[in-house]
Amino acid sequence: MMRSILVGILLAMVAGVGWLTFDWYRTQNSARAFGEPFTLVQGDGSEITETAFRGSPTAVFFGFTHCPEVCPTTLFELDGWLAQLGPEGEKIKAYFVTIDPERDTPEMVDTYVGNVSERITGISGEPDKVFAMAKSFGIYWKKVDLETGDYTMDHTASILLLDRAGDFWGTIAYGENPDNALAKLKRLAAG
């Protein structure tokens, strides 16, 4: 009985955090257009602009290649969810944008993403341009120095979901219930 109560409380907390994340993004981006014009570089070296985020539903995740857990897990899960959706999942474009462009060259991002997925496109570029793009999407990031002399990056760990117009549609939180994530992606693809 006690275990059922604890599971219920935990599920309510997860749902609450998901809603708060969604509401925060919606509030942050309702007063202005979501995302600003940008010109960055795909892993294959070709240019990519904000127009890539229009015309199809889109999933965008900001991370970095030296990430020990959150980024590879999120990319693996996103690739799996899109595959599970079959033809519906093929309607959704998916991108991984580095928030560590000082280390993550386009080639490095391409290799990193390619090790996990053939359908997710890696994006990097000049640091000031990457950071301006991340800021326009309401992404949090911070360089954190380590005692070893190296550094890591704190960052928003949610997948942003964009509608066909490139506007904010919702999020998938890190660790979100896979059934909820699939349902969101299915609704996004149908929109």
N, C-alpha and C positions, 0 to 999 in steps of 0.2 A: 504494500500500500504506500509506504513512504517513498519507495523508488518511483512509483507512478507519479506521485506528487512532484518529486524532484525533476523527472523528465518533463512533465507539464510546464513547470516553471522555466526550465531551460529552453523549451520550445517557444514559450511566450517571449523570453528575453531575446532569442535569435530573431524572431519576427519583429520585435520592437526595434532592434538595432537596424534591421533591413529597412524598415519604414523610415526611421530617423535619417539613415543615409540617403534614401530616395528623396525625402522631404528637403534635406539640406541641399542636395544638388539642384533640386527644382527651384528652391528659393534663391540660391546663389546665381542661377542662370536665367531666371524669369525676367529680369529687368533689362537684359541685353541679349543680343544674338549669342547663341551657344557656339563657342569656338571662334577664333579670328582667322583671317587668311594666313596661310603659312606655305612655305616652300622648304621641304626637307628631302631626304634621300632614302630610297628604298634599299634593301639589302643587295639588290642586283646592280646598284649604282644609278638607277634612273631616278628622275625627279618625281616627287609626289606633292600634291597640293591639297587644300581643303576640299576640292571638287571630288576627290576620291571617296569622301564620306557622304556623298549625295547620290541619289538614284537607286540605292539599295539599302536595306537595313544593315547596320554596321555594329560590330562589337570592337571596342578599343580598350586595350590594357596597357598601362604605363608601368614599366619595371626596369630591371637592369640585369646584365648577363652574369654578374658575380653574385647574384642573389642566391642564398643557400637553400631556400625552401619555397617561399610564397610564389615567386615568379615561375619556376619550372612546374610547380603544382598547378598553378592557375592555367598556364598554357596547355598542359596535358589535359586538364579537365575540360577546358573550352573546346579543344580539338575533339575530345571524346563526345561531348554533348552535341556538337555540330554533326558529327558522324552518325550519332544515334537518331538525329532528326531526318536523316536521309535526304531526299530531294528538298525538303523544307529548309534544312540546314545549309544547302548549297545556295540559297537565296541571300544568306547573310555573309557579308564581307567581314573579315577579322584582321586586326592589326595589333602588333606589339610595338610600342614606342618606348625607346630607352629614355630614362631620366638620368643616365650617366654617360652623356655623349663624349666626355673627355676620355673615357676608356673604351666605350662601345662604338667602334667604327661601323659603318654600314655592313662591311664584310663580316665582322664579328657577330653582329646582330643577325645577319642572314644565316650564318652557320648555327648559331644558338637556337634560333626559331626552327630552322630546318631539321635539327635533331629531334624535334618534338612533332612538328606538323608540316605538311606540304601546303596547307590551305591558309595558314596565318602568315601575313606579310610583316617583316621587320622594318622598322623605320628608325633612322638616326639623322645626324646632320650637325651643323655648327652649333656649339653649346648655346649661344644666345638665342638662336632660332628655335632650338628644341625647348628651351625653358620658356620662351614667350608662348609657344604653342601649348605647352602643359599648363601654364598659368591661365590661358584663355579657356581651358577646359575645366578649370577649378581643381586642378590636381595639386596635392601637397607633396613636396619632396624636400629632403634635407640631407646634406652630406654629413656623415657622422664619423669622426676620426676614431681609429682603434689604437690600442696601446702598442700594437705591433708596427705602427707607422703606416699601415694601410688604412682604408676607409670602407664604409658601407653606406647604403642609402636607405633612409626611412622614406616611405612613399605611400600614397593612397593605394590600397590593395583591392579595390573594386574594379570590376569590368564595367565600363560605360557602354550603354546601349543607345544607339542613335537611330532615329527613324529615317525614312527615305529622303527627307529634306535635310538631313544632317543635324537635326535638333535633338536635344536630350530627350530620351524616352524612359530611361530607368537605369538600374544597376543590378549587378550580381555581386553580392558581397563575398569576400574570401571566406571559405568554409560554409557557404550557404548550402542548404539542403539540395542535393542534386535534382530531386523531383521538381522543386521550385525553380531552379535554374533552367531546367528543360522547358518547363511551362512558360517561363518568361521569353525564352528564345523562340518557342513555337508561336507565341502571340506576336513577337517582334517580326518574325518572318511573314506572318499573315497580314500585318498592317500595311 
